[in-house]
Amino acid sequence: MKVTVLVRPKGSTSFVPLDADTGIPLGSTVDTTHGTVELTSQQKSGGASQTAKFFDGIFLVTQQGPVINLKLT
């Protein structure tokens, strides 16, 4: 079985396979029910980055100020 992370960009009605080179645009919904994604965010240019792995869920990626939010849907 192939493991795939899917992304539905904001305003779209369909999921597409994640393209690691393109990344995940803010406002996208990410489906990790059949895969794992490692996300890295950086609050400001040159600042420290934070990385975490996500799996077994579907979540919405948003940002409020310098904070990235992941909300299970």
C-alpha positions as CSV (number, residue, x, y, z in Angstrom):
1,M,0.0,0.0,0.0
2,K,1.3,3.4,-1.0
3,V,1.4,6.0,1.8
4,T,0.2,9.4,0.7
5,V,-0.4,12.8,2.3
6,L,-3.1,14.8,0.6
7,V,-3.7,18.5,0.5
8,R,-6.8,20.5,-0.4
9,P,-5.8,24.1,-1.0
10,K,-8.1,26.9,0.3
11,G,-11.0,27.4,-2.1
12,S,-10.6,24.0,-3.8
13,T,-13.0,21.1,-3.5
14,S,-10.6,18.3,-4.1
15,F,-7.5,16.8,-2.4
16,V,-4.2,16.3,-4.4
17,P,-1.0,14.5,-3.3
18,L,1.4,16.7,-1.3
19,D,4.2,18.2,-3.3
20,A,7.1,18.7,-0.9
21,D,8.7,21.2,-3.2
22,T,5.6,23.4,-3.3
23,G,4.8,23.1,0.4
24,I,1.4,23.6,2.1
25,P,-0.2,27.0,1.5
26,L,-1.9,28.6,4.5
27,G,-5.7,27.9,4.6
28,S,-5.1,24.4,3.2
29,T,-6.6,21.2,4.7
30,V,-4.1,18.4,5.1
31,D,-5.1,14.7,5.1
32,T,-2.6,12.5,6.9
33,T,-4.9,9.5,7.5
34,H,-2.7,7.5,5.1
35,G,0.7,9.0,5.7
36,T,2.9,11.3,7.8
37,V,4.0,14.8,7.2
38,E,6.8,16.7,8.9
39,L,6.1,20.4,9.1
40,T,8.6,23.1,9.9
41,S,7.7,26.7,10.7
42,Q,9.8,29.8,11.4
43,Q,8.4,32.8,13.2
44,K,10.7,35.3,11.6
45,S,13.5,35.4,9.1
46,G,16.7,34.1,10.7
47,G,14.8,33.0,13.8
48,A,14.7,29.5,15.3
49,S,12.5,27.0,13.5
50,Q,10.1,24.4,15.0
51,T,9.4,21.0,13.5
52,A,6.8,18.4,14.3
53,K,5.4,15.2,12.6
54,F,1.7,14.8,12.1
55,F,-0.3,11.6,11.1
56,D,-3.7,9.9,11.5
57,G,-5.8,13.0,11.1
58,I,-7.1,15.7,8.9
59,F,-6.3,19.3,9.8
60,L,-6.5,22.9,8.7
61,V,-3.4,25.0,8.5
62,T,-3.8,28.7,9.4
63,Q,-1.6,31.5,10.8
64,Q,-2.4,34.2,13.4
65,G,0.5,36.7,13.6
66,P,3.7,34.7,13.9
67,V,1.9,31.5,15.2
68,I,1.0,28.6,12.9
69,N,-2.2,26.9,13.9
70,L,-3.3,23.3,13.1
71,K,-6.9,22.6,13.8
72,L,-8.2,19.0,13.6
73,T,-11.3,18.8,11.3
